[in-house]
């Protein structure tokens, strides 16, 4: 499978997702910023702002190349002095809605190859509601499970558990949201071909638009007050904490001189932090915190 084939499929995925989000939002339009990477390649950053539903969101495509950074050589246990080149391509998405009743969502699908023959796929999709609703979490996880099961019955339990561990704030002892799936270093092995792995990765990517537009439509008219809005800003603060303190992709991108604007696209337009905030017992906010735990079996 050629790199160009994977790049073209990811570009098409970006196009289709942007179109679906614009149709659902009914106001917001994506603006495109094409850029070049300092070591080779580039990308298409697409940003939507001030929509009916979406306050800020990004759907990014990138395909970059260059020398393998020493950090990655360490991660892969390769010779620290090795003179290797990489190609990396993928689509990365984060949506921050206006309404606290509509969840934040993140997705990333990616492919990485090194000119020594090593290559792999990675990605994931997770849901971060400001208020956890069981029926939405079940709907989301059923969709992810179905996508996984079409390719391998071991994928969903394995990747769901991986997401629970990955999207976790140890300093808060809470998950970022209701999880989803997360996977990395998927290589052609154990009977799986590269083409089969890419089919799975694209299947995951294709779930984004129907899942999120369904949640946008379901909650677009839900009423809320200043209380819910204040809680939304606090939950956005948690999102920022995860992305800047714990997220491997964000840290790696900044440490290796990636494009800052595209990397930090994931941050919300506004977020708050309150000192030692504790929600009132029995409140919807307390109920949400009680569900931000690892290991919940939603399906």
C-alpha positions in Angstrom: 0.0 0.0 0.0 1.5 3.3 -1.1 1.8 6.4 1.1 -0.1 8.4 -1.5 -3.1 6.1 -1.3 -3.3 6.6 2.5 -2.8 10.4 2.2 -5.6 10.7 -0.4 -8.0 8.7 1.7 -7.3 10.9 4.7 -7.8 14.1 2.6 -11.2 12.7 1.5 -12.1 11.9 5.1 -11.3 15.5 6.1 -13.5 16.8 3.2 -16.4 14.6 4.1 -16.3 15.4 7.8 -16.1 19.2 7.3 -19.1 19.0 4.9 -21.2 17.0 7.4 -20.4 19.4 10.3 -21.2 22.5 8.2 -24.6 21.0 7.2 -25.4 20.1 10.8 -24.3 23.5 12.3 -26.2 25.4 9.6 -24.1 28.6 10.1 -20.4 27.9 10.7 -18.1 27.5 7.8 -14.6 26.1 7.8 -11.7 28.3 6.7 -8.6 26.6 5.4 -5.0 27.4 6.2 -2.5 25.5 4.1 1.0 25.3 5.5 4.4 23.7 4.9 6.4 21.8 7.4 10.0 23.0 8.0 11.5 19.6 7.2 9.1 18.5 4.4 5.5 18.1 3.5 2.7 20.2 5.1 -1.0 20.2 5.7 -4.5 21.7 5.6 -5.7 23.1 8.9 -9.5 23.8 8.8 -11.1 25.9 11.5 -14.8 26.5 12.2 -15.8 29.2 14.7 -18.9 31.1 15.9 -21.4 28.6 14.5 -24.9 27.9 15.7 -23.6 24.8 17.6 -19.8 24.8 17.3 -18.0 27.6 19.1 -14.6 26.4 17.9 -13.5 23.3 16.1 -10.7 22.0 13.9 -10.4 19.3 11.3 -6.7 19.0 10.4 -5.0 17.0 7.7 -1.2 16.7 7.6 1.4 14.8 5.8 5.0 15.6 6.9 8.4 14.1 6.5 11.9 14.6 7.8 14.6 13.1 10.0 13.5 10.9 12.8 13.8 12.9 16.1 15.9 11.6 18.9 12.9 11.3 21.1 11.2 8.9 18.7 14.4 6.9 18.3 14.4 6.4 22.1 10.7 5.4 22.1 11.3 2.8 19.4 14.6 1.5 21.0 16.5 2.4 17.8 20.1 3.5 17.6 20.3 7.0 18.9 22.7 8.0 16.2 20.7 6.4 13.4 20.2 8.7 10.3 16.6 7.8 9.5 13.8 9.6 7.7 10.0 9.4 8.5 6.7 10.1 6.8 3.6 10.8 8.9 0.1 11.5 7.8 -3.3 11.7 9.5 -6.4 13.6 10.4 -6.9 15.2 13.8 -10.2 16.7 15.1 -11.5 18.5 18.2 -14.9 20.2 18.5 -15.8 22.6 21.3 -19.6 23.5 21.2 -21.3 26.6 22.4 -23.8 24.7 24.5 -22.7 22.8 27.7 -25.4 20.2 26.8 -23.4 19.2 23.6 -20.3 17.2 24.3 -16.7 17.9 23.3 -15.3 15.2 20.9 -11.9 14.3 19.7 -10.7 12.0 17.0 -7.3 11.2 15.4 -6.3 8.6 12.8 -2.7 8.4 11.6 -0.1 6.5 9.7 3.7 6.6 10.4 6.5 5.0 8.4 10.3 5.1 8.6 12.7 4.3 5.8 14.1 1.3 7.6 10.8 -0.6 6.9 9.0 0.1 10.2 5.4 1.4 9.8 2.3 1.5 11.9 -1.2 3.0 12.3 -2.7 4.7 15.3 -5.6 6.7 16.4 -8.7 6.9 18.6 -11.9 8.7 19.3 -13.3 9.8 22.6 -16.3 11.7 23.9 -16.1 14.3 26.6 -19.5 15.4 27.8 -19.8 18.4 30.1 -22.8 16.4 31.6 -22.6 12.7 31.3 -25.8 11.1 30.0 -25.8 7.4 30.0 -27.9 7.0 26.9 -25.4 9.1 24.9 -22.4 7.2 26.3 -24.1 3.9 25.4 -24.9 5.2 21.9 -21.3 6.3 21.4 -19.7 3.1 22.7 -22.1 0.8 20.8 -21.1 2.6 17.6 -17.4 2.2 18.4 -17.9 -1.4 19.3 -19.7 -2.2 16.1 -16.8 -0.6 14.1 -14.2 -2.6 16.0 -16.2 -5.8 15.7 -16.4 -5.6 12.0 -12.6 -6.1 11.9 -11.7 -8.1 15.0 -13.7 -9.0 18.1 -10.7 -8.4 20.4 -10.4 -4.7 19.2 -13.1 -3.1 21.3 -12.3 -4.5 24.7 -8.6 -3.9 24.1 -8.9 -0.4 22.7 -11.6 0.6 25.1 -9.4 -0.3 28.0 -6.5 1.5 26.4 -8.6 4.7 26.0 -9.7 4.5 29.7 -6.0 4.5 30.7 -4.8 7.0 28.2 -7.6 9.7 28.5 -7.0 9.9 32.3 -5.9 12.8 34.5 -3.9 11.2 37.3 -3.6 14.4 39.3 -7.4 14.7 39.3 -8.1 10.9 39.5 -10.7 11.3 36.9 -11.1 10.4 33.2 -11.4 13.2 30.6 -14.8 12.0 29.6 -16.6 8.7 28.9 -13.7 7.3 26.9 -14.0 5.6 23.6 -11.2 3.7 21.8 -7.5 4.3 21.5 -4.8 2.3 19.6 -1.3 2.7 18.5 1.6 0.8 16.8 -0.8 -1.3 14.8 1.5 -3.2 12.4 1.0 -5.9 9.8 1.3 -9.0 12.1 -0.8 -11.8 13.6 -2.4 -12.4 10.2 -3.4 -8.8 9.6 -2.3 -7.1 6.4 -1.5 -3.5 6.1 -4.6 -3.1 3.9 -6.8 -4.7 6.6 -5.4 -2.4 9.3 -6.1 0.6 7.1 -9.6 -0.5 6.4 -10.1 -0.5 10.2 -8.6 2.9 10.7 -10.8 4.4 8.0 -13.9 2.7 9.5 -13.1 4.4 12.8 -12.7 7.7 10.9 -16.0 7.3 9.1 -17.9 7.0 12.4 -17.0 10.5 13.5 -19.5 12.5 11.4 -22.6 10.4 11.9 -22.0 10.0 15.7 -21.2 13.7 16.4 -23.8 15.2 14.1 -26.4 13.0 15.8 -25.4 14.4 19.2 -25.4 17.9 17.8 -28.9 17.5 16.5 -30.2 15.8 19.7 -29.0 18.5 22.1 -28.9 21.7 19.9 -32.1 23.1 21.5 -31.5 21.9 25.1 -32.0 24.8 27.5 -29.3 25.8 29.9 -28.4 28.6 32.4 -25.4 30.3 33.7 -24.8 27.5 36.1 -24.4 25.0 33.3 -22.2 27.4 31.4 -19.9 27.9 34.4 -19.6 24.2 34.7 -18.7 23.9 31.0 -15.8 26.3 31.4 -14.5 24.3 34.4 -14.7 21.0 32.4 -12.9 22.8 29.5 -10.2 23.6 32.0 -9.8 19.8 32.6 -9.5 19.3 28.9 -6.7 21.9 28.7 -4.9 20.2 31.6 -5.0 16.9 29.8 -3.8 18.2 26.5 -1.0 20.3 27.8 0.2 18.0 30.7 -0.5 14.5 29.6 -1.3 14.1 25.9 1.7 12.5 24.2 0.8 13.9 20.7 0.7 17.5 21.9 3.9 17.2 23.9 5.8 15.4 21.1 4.6 17.9 18.5 5.8 20.9 20.5 9.1 19.3 21.5 9.9 18.4 17.9 9.1 21.9 16.5 5.8 21.0 15.0 3.4 23.6 13.8 2.2 25.3 17.0 -1.1 26.7 15.7 -2.2 23.3 14.4 -1.1 21.5 17.6 -2.9 23.9 19.9 -6.0 23.9 17.8 -7.4 21.4 20.3 -7.7 24.1 23.0 -11.1 25.7 23.7 -11.7 29.4 23.2 -12.4 30.0 26.9 -11.8 27.9 30.0 -11.9 28.5 33.8 -10.2 27.2 36.9 -11.8 27.5 40.3 -9.7 26.9 43.5 -10.7 23.6 45.2 -14.1 23.5 43.5 -16.5 20.9 44.8 -20.0 20.5 43.3 -23.0 20.4 45.6 -23.9 16.9 46.7 -26.7 15.5 44.6 -26.2 18.0 41.8 -26.0 17.1 38.1 -22.4 18.2 38.3 -21.6 15.8 41.1 -23.4 13.0 39.2 -21.1 13.7 36.2 -17.9 13.6 38.3 -19.1 10.2 39.8 -19.1 8.8 36.2 -15.6 10.0 35.2 -14.0 6.7 36.2 -12.0 4.0 34.4 -13.5 0.7 33.7 -17.2 1.6 33.3 -18.8 -1.0 30.9 -21.1 1.2 28.8 -22.1 -1.7 26.5 
